[in-house]
Amino acid sequence: MKFGIADYGMNVWDGGLYDIELRLEELRAIGFDGTERLEAVSPSDALNKAGRYRKLGMDFATCRGPSVQTGIEWTAGLGKSYVWLNVGDSGRNVDFSTYCRRANRFAQACSRWGLQAGLHNHLGQRIENQQELEDFMDKCPGVSLLLDTGHLAAAGGDPVEIVRKYHKRLCAVHLKGIEIKDQTIGLDRWWDRLRFCEIGGGNAGPDNLAVMAALVECGYNGWVHVEHDTHLQDPVGDLGISYKYLVNGGFSNR
């Protein structure tokens, strides 16, 4: 497996991404293999940044460009395997059948480039809980799964069960911990109800070591991305805690 960072929370903490080489050097020092996304604004920018990753001995899983189509094309051109499913409005109000129809069309477009289209389950979006996820996977057989253990567990789902059921359709995994801030608040205001934190931290799971064990048992050998959406201290410290938690739990990218 490769251990990566989905660095949204780092961008929130810093206020943005100002120096990709500095970030990669910090992540490499912890032990990570790279980041999930290479962010690019032009073909030359994508190539330049891909070269910087390679120079530093780091890697990335997918590329996001200024449009959905360029993201697909540049990800394929850079030799990567998946892009996030992106079919416009993905809110809770979107008709399920419409969402699935668009997802199938998106997957068809990705397959023409040899790519997987990965559904990222997410609180507050069309595919939020386990039943919705399973219904979606049934209706969209050409779509892969970018499983987020934190979002699924927070919605009452079982990430280990999902790994065992859909391991052949996983394109990547996000690991995160959950800290409930106010359990009287519903999922419609999930950002006030909870925050996502370092693996093994928080007070509400999920059991990410059990998820890792299931991934190994099923023969998964792709990217596992640690993601802390909300940092309360220097992100490098938090990410180091998560990396050590995985290694101490018996899992390694070495």
Sequence and secondary structure as in RCSB ss.txt:
>XXXX:A:sequence
MKFGIADYGMNVWDGGLYDIELRLEELRAIGFDGTERLEAVSPSDALNKAGRYRKLGMDFATCRGPSVQTGIEWT
AGLGKSYVWLNVGDSGRNVDFSTYCRRANRFAQACSRWGLQAGLHNHLGQRIENQQELEDFMDKCPGVSLLLDTG
HLAAAGGDPVEIVRKYHKRLCAVHLKGIEIKDQTIGLDRWWDRLRFCEIGGGNAGPDNLAVMAALVECGYNGWVH
VEHDTHLQDPVGDLGISYKYLVNGGFSNR
>XXXX:A:secstr
 EEEE THHHHHHHTS   HHHHHHHHHHHT  EEEEEE SSHHHHHHHHHHHHHTT EEEEEE SSHHHHHHHH
HHTT  EEE   S  BTTS HHHHHHHHHHHHHHHHTTT EEEEE  TTBSS SHHHHHHHHHH TT EEEEEHH
HHHHTT  HHHHHHHHGGGEEEEEE EEEES TTS GGGHHHHEEEESTT SSS   HHHHHHHHHHTT  SEEE
E  S  SS HHHHHHHHHHHHHHTT    
